[in-house]
Amino acid sequence: MTLSRRWFLKGSTMVPMVAALPLTSGCAEDDAAPAVFVHGVASGDPTPTALIIWTRVSTAPAGTSVEVVWELSTDDFATIAATGTATTDDSRDFTVKVDVTGLVAGTRYAYRFTAFDETSAVGYARLPSAGAQEQLRLGVCSCASLAHGYFHAYRALAAQTLDAVVHLGDYIYEYGTNEYGETRPYEPAHEILTLADYRTRYSQYRRDPDLQAVHAAHPFIVVWDDHEVADNSWRDGANNHQPDTEGAFADRKAAALQAYREWMPIRDSADGHIYRKLAFGDLVELFMLDTRLLGRDLQSDVGGPPLEDPSRTLLGAAQEAWLATELPASTATWRLVGQQVMMGQLPQFVNPDAWDGYPAARTRFFDLLAQHAIPDVVVLTGDI
């Protein structure tokens, strides 16, 4: 996706590259990866002056704590632009996530970590401009089912010149081996339910060399969808959760979201919500929403309020109010709305898990655009 002041191009130059790639990509871990940092590095949520950087200490014994040195540079570490230390332990699965502030807008930074006398792979991220910005290139992706195949698309994105990758959810899948897709087995082999399970699944994903490559190449801007917890989740349950045999959904959801925050390069909010906005100069404001786990009512086809109920909500009252304030206030040339499920109406069927199942909420969104005559809004969709 490329945005400029004069035109908007929807699509990807990635497709022909993918067709030319060998089908064995991602089937083996990178044997050259440093033993201390086998899960690579990542960055996320770039602002004109700040960046989240992430890694994991992969060899630390349980019950210990580890001090990790981090560094940012603009000249391949001939000089150091920013540095510091972070301490991690098994309470956060030995992940390290640092919100580095005081950086220079529009600058491309390299970053790395050191622990146990070993240095990680190097990651790269360009910060947005603080003022005028002529062009923005984003990669947009979702639905990474490891069991269905290999991550050639991630490898193709890693080779692109991008400002960021927007991931719209289903970064992992919760199923057990051969339950949904049979190309690659899962770790653990059973459907994931506990904090240890979710951590293990993220660990497996983040050892994939193609996923590591795209994280090292570009900052990510992420939201979760349902499979980060369980299929067709709503705020208090999921289609793929059976309380009689799998325990309380609240416990599973809490475990899943803790692991997500540990393993993903997302800026943490005080109350845990993930809806937020990020600006790329005066060209784009990106509004990232949570249509899945914060305020969603139960889907109508499995016992929720009927479709025509005007009180049905997909976002929840607080998030709707935030969007109703922030979207009209934007002065950017383009306003992007990143979210999980299809907003447009497909002609073939009504999907009760998407905005189709929440028509009053969709009408309120369209009314917001009409009431304030908000131009140049593009909705980005994951899920299908």
C-alpha positions as CSV (number, residue, x, y, z in Angstrom):
1,M,0.0,0.0,0.0
2,T,1.4,3.4,-1.0
3,L,-0.1,6.7,0.0
4,S,0.8,10.1,-1.3
5,R,-0.7,13.5,-1.5
6,R,-2.1,12.9,-5.0
7,W,-3.1,9.3,-5.2
8,F,-3.8,6.2,-3.3
9,L,-2.7,2.8,-4.6
10,K,-4.3,-0.3,-3.1
11,G,-2.5,-3.5,-3.7
12,S,1.0,-4.9,-3.3
13,T,4.1,-5.3,-5.4
14,M,4.7,-8.4,-3.3
15,V,2.7,-10.9,-5.3
16,P,5.1,-11.6,-8.2
17,M,8.0,-11.9,-5.7
18,V,6.1,-14.5,-3.7
19,A,5.5,-16.5,-6.8
20,A,9.2,-16.7,-7.5
21,L,10.2,-17.9,-4.0
22,P,11.0,-21.6,-3.3
23,L,8.3,-23.5,-1.4
24,T,10.7,-24.6,1.3
25,S,11.0,-21.2,2.9
26,G,10.5,-21.2,6.7
27,C,10.6,-24.9,7.2
28,A,13.7,-24.8,9.3
29,E,15.0,-22.5,11.9
30,D,18.0,-20.3,11.2
31,D,20.9,-22.3,12.5
32,A,23.1,-19.2,12.5
33,A,20.9,-17.3,15.0
34,P,22.7,-16.3,18.2
35,A,22.0,-18.8,21.0
36,V,21.0,-16.1,23.4
37,F,18.6,-14.4,21.0
38,V,17.1,-17.2,19.0
39,H,13.7,-15.3,18.7
40,G,15.2,-12.3,16.9
41,V,14.4,-8.7,17.4
42,A,11.4,-6.5,16.6
43,S,10.2,-2.9,16.8
44,G,6.8,-1.3,16.8
45,D,4.5,1.7,17.3
46,P,6.9,4.3,15.8
47,T,6.2,8.0,16.6
48,P,8.3,11.0,15.5
49,T,10.3,10.7,18.7
50,A,9.8,7.2,20.1
51,L,10.0,3.5,19.2
52,I,9.3,0.2,20.9
53,I,12.2,-2.2,20.5
54,W,11.9,-5.9,21.5
55,T,13.8,-9.1,22.0
56,R,13.9,-12.2,24.2
57,V,16.7,-13.8,26.1
58,S,16.2,-17.3,25.0
59,T,18.7,-19.2,27.3
60,A,18.1,-17.7,30.8
61,P,17.4,-20.3,33.6
62,A,14.0,-20.0,35.3
63,G,14.1,-18.1,38.6
64,T,16.9,-15.8,37.4
65,S,17.0,-12.2,36.1
66,V,19.0,-10.9,33.2
67,E,20.3,-7.4,32.4
68,V,20.2,-6.6,28.7
69,V,22.0,-3.7,27.1
70,W,20.2,-2.0,24.2
71,E,21.6,0.4,21.6
72,L,20.3,2.5,18.7
73,S,22.5,4.0,16.0
74,T,22.1,5.9,12.8
75,D,25.5,4.9,11.3
76,D,25.8,1.1,11.8
77,F,27.0,1.5,15.3
78,A,30.0,3.6,14.5
79,T,28.4,5.9,17.1
80,I,25.6,5.3,19.5
81,A,22.5,7.5,19.4
82,A,20.8,6.0,22.4
83,T,21.6,3.2,24.9
84,G,20.4,1.8,28.1
85,T,19.7,-1.4,30.1
86,A,16.6,-3.4,30.8
87,T,16.1,-6.3,33.2
88,T,13.9,-9.3,32.5
89,D,13.0,-12.5,34.2
90,D,10.5,-15.4,33.9
91,S,7.6,-13.2,35.1
92,R,7.5,-11.8,31.6
93,D,9.0,-14.9,29.8
94,F,12.4,-13.2,29.6
95,T,11.1,-10.9,26.9
96,V,12.5,-7.3,26.7
97,K,10.4,-4.4,25.5
98,V,11.8,-0.9,25.7
99,D,10.0,2.3,24.8
100,V,12.9,4.4,23.6
101,T,12.1,8.1,23.6
102,G,13.9,11.3,22.7
103,L,14.7,10.2,19.1
104,V,14.8,12.3,16.0
105,A,11.8,12.4,13.6
106,G,12.2,11.0,10.1
107,T,15.4,9.2,11.1
108,R,16.2,5.5,10.3
109,Y,17.6,3.8,13.3
110,A,19.4,0.5,13.7
111,Y,19.0,-1.3,17.0
112,R,20.5,-4.3,18.8
113,F,20.7,-6.0,22.2
114,T,23.6,-7.6,24.2
115,A,23.4,-10.2,27.0
116,F,25.8,-12.9,28.2
117,D,28.5,-11.4,26.0
118,E,26.4,-12.1,22.9
119,T,24.9,-9.5,20.5
120,S,21.5,-10.0,18.8
121,A,20.7,-9.6,15.2
122,V,20.3,-6.0,14.1
123,G,16.8,-4.5,13.4
124,Y,15.9,-1.3,11.6
125,A,13.1,1.2,11.8
126,R,12.4,4.6,10.3
127,L,10.5,7.1,12.5
128,P,7.7,9.2,11.0
129,S,8.1,12.8,10.1
130,A,6.9,15.4,12.6
131,G,5.7,17.7,9.8
132,A,5.4,17.4,6.1
133,Q,5.6,13.9,4.7
134,E,5.2,13.3,1.0
135,Q,4.8,9.5,0.8
136,L,4.0,6.5,3.0
137,R,4.5,2.8,2.2
138,L,2.8,0.2,4.4
139,G,2.7,-3.5,4.3
140,V,-0.7,-4.9,5.5
141,C,-1.2,-8.5,6.6
142,S,-3.2,-10.8,8.9
143,C,-4.1,-14.4,9.4
144,A,-0.8,-16.2,9.7
145,S,-1.8,-19.9,10.1
146,L,1.5,-21.7,10.5
147,A,-0.2,-25.0,10.1
148,H,-1.4,-24.1,6.6
149,G,2.0,-23.3,5.1
150,Y,5.1,-21.2,5.1
151,F,5.5,-17.5,5.6
152,H,6.8,-16.5,2.1
153,A,4.7,-13.3,2.3
154,Y,6.6,-12.2,5.3
155,R,9.9,-12.8,3.5
156,A,8.6,-10.7,0.5
157,L,7.6,-7.9,2.9
158,A,11.0,-8.0,4.5
159,A,12.5,-7.2,1.0
160,Q,10.3,-4.2,0.4
161,T,11.1,-0.6,1.3
162,L,8.4,0.2,3.8
163,D,7.7,2.7,6.6
164,A,5.8,0.0,8.7
165,V,3.9,-3.2,8.6
166,V,0.3,-3.1,9.8
167,H,-0.7,-6.5,11.2
168,L,-4.5,-6.7,11.7
169,G,-4.7,-9.8,13.8
170,D,-4.5,-13.6,13.9
171,Y,-0.8,-13.3,14.4
172,I,-1.0,-16.8,15.9
173,Y,-3.6,-19.5,15.8
174,E,-4.7,-21.4,18.9
175,Y,-5.4,-24.9,17.4
176,G,-3.6,-28.1,18.1
177,T,-1.6,-30.0,15.5
178,N,-3.8,-31.2,12.5
179,E,-6.9,-29.5,13.9
180,Y,-6.8,-26.7,11.4
181,G,-4.2,-27.1,8.7
182,E,-1.7,-30.0,8.3
183,T,1.4,-28.5,6.7
184,R,3.4,-27.8,9.9
185,P,2.9,-29.2,13.5
186,Y,2.3,-26.9,16.4
187,E,4.1,-26.3,19.7
188,P,2.5,-27.4,22.0
189,A,0.7,-30.1,20.0
190,H,-2.6,-29.5,21.8
191,E,-4.9,-26.5,21.6
192,I,-3.4,-23.7,23.7
193,L,-5.2,-22.7,26.9
194,T,-2.7,-21.6,29.6
195,L,-0.1,-18.8,29.8
196,A,2.6,-21.4,29.3
197,D,0.8,-22.7,26.2
198,Y,0.4,-19.2,24.6
199,R,4.0,-18.4,25.4
200,T,5.2,-21.6,23.7
201,R,3.1,-20.9,20.6
202,Y,4.6,-17.4,20.3
203,S,8.0,-18.9,20.8
204,Q,7.5,-21.2,17.9
205,Y,6.2,-18.5,15.6
206,R,9.1,-16.2,16.4
207,R,11.7,-18.8,15.5
208,D,10.4,-18.8,11.9
209,P,13.2,-17.1,9.9
210,D,10.8,-15.3,7.5
211,L,8.8,-13.8,10.4
212,Q,12.1,-12.8,12.1
213,A,13.2,-11.2,8.8
214,V,10.2,-9.0,8.5
215,H,10.3,-7.9,12.1
216,A,14.0,-7.0,11.8
217,A,13.4,-5.0,8.6
218,H,10.3,-2.9,9.6
219,P,8.5,-1.7,12.7
220,F,5.1,-3.4,13.2
221,I,1.8,-1.7,14.2
222,V,-0.5,-4.5,15.5
223,V,-3.9,-5.3,16.9
224,W,-5.2,-8.7,17.9
225,D,-8.2,-10.6,16.4
226,D,-9.8,-13.7,17.7
227,H,-7.2,-16.5,17.2
228,E,-4.7,-14.8,19.6
229,V,-7.3,-16.1,22.1
230,A,-9.8,-18.5,20.4
231,D,-11.9,-18.6,17.3
232,N,-14.8,-16.1,17.0
233,S,-14.0,-14.5,20.4
234,W,-16.2,-11.8,21.9
235,R,-15.6,-9.9,25.1
236,D,-16.8,-12.7,27.4
237,G,-16.4,-15.9,25.4
238,A,-15.5,-17.6,22.1
239,N,-16.9,-20.2,19.7
240,N,-13.7,-22.3,20.3
241,H,-13.9,-22.3,24.1
242,Q,-15.9,-24.8,26.1
243,P,-16.0,-23.7,29.8
244,D,-17.1,-27.2,31.0
245,T,-13.8,-28.7,29.9
246,E,-11.5,-25.7,29.3
247,G,-12.1,-23.6,32.4
248,A,-13.2,-19.9,32.7
249,F,-12.9,-17.9,29.5
250,A,-11.7,-14.9,31.6
251,D,-8.7,-16.9,32.7
252,R,-7.9,-18.0,29.1
253,K,-8.3,-14.5,27.8
254,A,-6.1,-13.0,30.5
255,A,-3.3,-15.6,29.8
256,A,-3.5,-15.0,26.0
257,L,-3.4,-11.2,26.3
258,Q,-0.5,-11.3,28.8
259,A,1.5,-13.4,26.4
260,Y,0.5,-11.1,23.5
261,R,1.8,-8.0,25.4
262,E,5.0,-9.9,26.3
263,W,5.8,-11.1,22.8
264,M,4.5,-8.2,20.6
265,P,6.2,-4.8,20.0
266,I,3.1,-2.9,21.0
267,R,3.1,0.2,23.3
268,D,1.3,-0.8,26.5
269,S,-1.6,1.4,27.8
270,A,-2.4,1.9,31.4
271,D,-5.7,0.0,31.3
272,G,-4.7,-2.6,28.7
273,H,-6.7,-1.3,25.7
274,I,-5.1,-1.4,22.2
275,Y,-7.1,1.2,20.3
276,R,-4.8,4.1,19.5
277,K,-3.7,6.4,16.7
278,L,-0.3,7.0,15.1
279,A,0.6,9.9,12.9
280,F,2.9,9.9,9.8
281,G,3.6,13.6,9.5
282,D,0.7,15.5,8.0
283,L,0.0,12.8,5.4
284,V,-1.6,10.0,7.4
285,E,-3.2,9.3,10.7
286,L,-3.7,5.6,11.4
287,F,-6.5,4.7,13.8
288,M,-6.1,1.2,15.2
289,L,-9.3,-0.3,16.6
290,D,-10.3,-3.4,18.7
291,T,-13.4,-4.9,17.2
292,R,-12.9,-8.2,18.9
293,L,-12.2,-8.4,22.7
294,L,-13.0,-5.0,24.3
295,G,-16.7,-4.2,23.7
296,R,-18.0,-6.8,21.2
297,D,-21.5,-8.2,22.0
298,L,-22.1,-11.9,21.5
299,Q,-22.6,-12.8,17.9
300,S,-26.3,-13.0,17.0
301,D,-26.1,-16.5,15.4
302,V,-24.9,-18.1,18.7
303,G,-27.3,-16.5,21.1
304,G,-26.5,-12.8,21.2
305,P,-29.0,-9.9,20.8
306,P,-30.8,-9.9,17.4
307,L,-29.2,-8.1,14.5
308,E,-31.7,-5.3,14.4
309,D,-31.1,-4.4,18.1
310,P,-29.9,-0.8,17.9
311,S,-27.8,-1.2,21.1
312,R,-25.6,-3.9,19.6
313,T,-22.0,-2.8,19.8
314,L,-18.8,-4.0,18.2
315,L,-16.4,-1.4,19.7
316,G,-18.0,-0.7,23.1
317,A,-19.1,2.7,24.3
318,A,-15.7,4.1,25.4
319,Q,-13.9,3.2,22.1
320,E,-16.8,4.5,20.0
321,A,-16.7,7.8,22.0
322,W,-12.9,8.0,21.4
323,L,-13.2,7.4,17.7
324,A,-16.1,9.9,17.5
325,T,-13.8,12.5,19.0
326,E,-10.5,11.7,17.3
327,L,-11.5,10.9,13.7
328,P,-13.2,14.3,13.0
329,A,-10.3,16.1,14.7
330,S,-7.7,14.6,12.3
331,T,-6.2,17.1,9.8
332,A,-4.1,14.5,7.9
333,T,-4.5,14.1,4.2
334,W,-5.5,10.5,4.7
335,R,-7.2,8.8,7.6
336,L,-6.7,5.0,7.8
337,V,-8.7,2.8,10.1
338,G,-7.0,-0.5,10.9
339,Q,-9.3,-3.1,12.3
340,Q,-10.0,-6.8,12.3
341,V,-13.2,-7.7,10.4
342,M,-14.9,-6.9,7.1
343,M,-16.8,-3.6,7.3
344,G,-18.1,-3.7,3.7
345,Q,-21.1,-5.9,2.8
346,L,-20.2,-8.9,0.7
347,P,-22.9,-9.8,-1.8
348,Q,-22.6,-13.5,-1.3
349,F,-23.6,-13.8,2.4
350,V,-24.1,-12.0,5.7
351,N,-21.2,-12.7,8.1
352,P,-22.5,-12.4,11.7
353,D,-18.9,-12.3,13.0
354,A,-18.1,-9.2,11.0
355,W,-19.7,-5.7,10.9
356,D,-22.6,-7.4,9.1
357,G,-23.6,-8.8,12.5
358,Y,-23.5,-5.3,14.1
359,P,-25.4,-3.1,11.6
360,A,-26.3,-0.4,14.1
361,A,-22.6,0.0,15.0
362,R,-21.7,0.2,11.3
363,T,-24.4,2.8,10.7
364,R,-23.1,4.9,13.6
365,F,-19.6,4.8,12.0
366,F,-21.0,5.8,8.6
367,D,-23.1,8.5,10.2
368,L,-19.9,9.9,11.9
369,L,-18.2,10.2,8.5
370,A,-21.3,11.9,7.0
371,Q,-22.0,14.2,10.0
372,H,-18.5,15.7,10.0
373,A,-18.0,15.3,6.2
374,I,-14.8,13.5,6.9
375,P,-12.9,12.9,3.6
376,D,-10.4,10.3,2.5
377,V,-11.0,7.6,5.0
378,V,-9.7,4.1,4.1
379,V,-10.7,1.1,6.2
380,L,-8.1,-1.7,6.4
381,T,-9.5,-5.2,7.1
382,G,-8.0,-8.5,8.3
383,D,-9.8,-11.7,9.1
384,I,-10.8,-12.9,5.6
